[in-house]
Amino acid sequence: MNIFGRIALCGTTSQYNVDNNTSAPTPTSSGISNLSLAVSHRLGLQGFIWSDHSDILNEFNNDMSKWINEGKIKWKETIYEGIDNAPKAFVGLFKGKTHGRTLVKI
C-alpha cells in the first residue's frame, strides 16, 4: 500500500467460524498479521455494508444492469454440479475455498 492508502473492508463470510477465544493464531486463522505496517504507512481502513447506501440502491441496480449487459462488469463464481455437492459447496463457502458467488447447479 502507498503511504496514506485507503482500504475498503467488506465481507467476512470465511471468518464466521473462526475461534476468537484463543490467544494463539492457528494455521487456519487469517486476517491482518502485520498491523504495524498500517500504522507506519498511515493507512485508512474502513468497513462498509451495502445497507449504508440503500438510498442509491435503485440507481445502482440500473447502472449495474446496464454495465453487465454491455460486458463492462466481470465476476468470478464457483459452481458445484449436482445437489449431492451442496454440502461441499456450503462448507467451502465458509472455509474460504470458493471465489466470488458460490452456486450449486441442479
C-alpha positions in Angstrom: 0.0 0.0 0.0 1.0 3.6 -0.6 1.5 6.0 2.3 -1.9 7.3 3.3 -3.6 4.5 1.2 -7.2 3.6 1.8 -8.6 0.1 2.3 -12.3 -0.8 2.0 -13.3 -3.8 4.1 -16.3 -5.8 3.1 -17.3 -9.4 3.5 -16.2 -11.8 6.3 -18.1 -15.0 5.4 -14.9 -17.1 5.6 -14.4 -15.8 9.2 -17.8 -16.9 10.6 -16.5 -20.0 12.3 -13.1 -18.7 13.4 -12.5 -19.2 17.1 -11.7 -15.8 18.5 -11.4 -17.1 22.1 -7.8 -18.3 21.6 -4.8 -16.1 22.1 -2.5 -18.0 19.7 -3.0 -17.9 16.0 -3.9 -21.2 14.3 -2.9 -22.3 10.8 -6.5 -21.7 9.6 -6.8 -18.2 11.1 -6.5 -15.3 8.8 -6.5 -11.5 8.9 -4.1 -8.7 9.4 -0.8 -10.2 10.5 1.4 -7.1 10.2 -0.8 -4.3 11.6 2.3 -2.2 12.3 2.7 -1.6 8.6 -0.8 0.0 8.6 0.4 2.4 11.3 3.7 3.2 9.6 2.0 3.8 6.3 -0.8 5.8 7.9 -3.4 3.7 6.2 -7.1 4.3 6.4 -9.2 1.1 6.9 -13.0 1.4 6.8 -15.6 -1.3 6.7 -18.8 -0.9 4.8 -22.1 -2.6 4.4 -24.4 -2.3 1.4 -27.3 -1.1 3.5 -25.3 2.1 4.4 -26.1 3.2 0.8 -29.7 2.0 0.4 -30.7 5.5 -0.7 -28.9 4.9 -4.0 -29.9 1.2 -4.5 -32.3 1.8 -7.4 -29.6 3.9 -9.2 -27.0 1.1 -8.6 -29.4 -1.6 -9.9 -30.0 0.4 -13.1 -26.3 1.2 -13.7 -25.1 -2.3 -12.8 -27.7 -4.0 -15.1 -26.5 -1.8 -17.9 -22.8 -2.4 -17.3 -23.4 -6.2 -17.1 -25.3 -6.2 -20.4 -22.5 -4.2 -22.0 -19.9 -6.6 -20.8 -18.1 -4.0 -18.7 -18.6 -6.0 -15.4 -16.9 -9.4 -15.0 -17.0 -11.6 -11.9 -15.8 -14.9 -10.6 -18.0 -17.7 -9.4 -17.6 -21.2 -8.1 -20.1 -23.7 -9.5 -20.7 -27.1 -7.9 -22.5 -29.7 -10.1 -25.4 -31.6 -8.6 -27.4 -31.5 -5.4 -25.1 -34.1 -3.8 -22.4 -31.4 -3.8 -24.5 -28.9 -1.9 -22.9 -29.7 1.5 -19.4 -29.4 -0.1 -20.3 -26.0 -1.6 -21.7 -24.8 1.8 -18.6 -25.9 3.7 -16.3 -24.5 1.0 -18.1 -21.1 1.2 -17.4 -20.8 5.0 -13.8 -22.1 4.7 -12.9 -19.5 2.0 -12.4 -22.2 -0.6 -14.7 -20.6 -3.2 -14.2 -17.5 -5.4 -17.0 -14.9 -5.8 -20.5 -16.2 -5.9 -21.0 -19.9 -4.9 -23.7 -21.9 -6.8 -25.0 -25.4 -6.9 -26.2 -26.3 -10.4 -29.1 -28.8 -10.3 
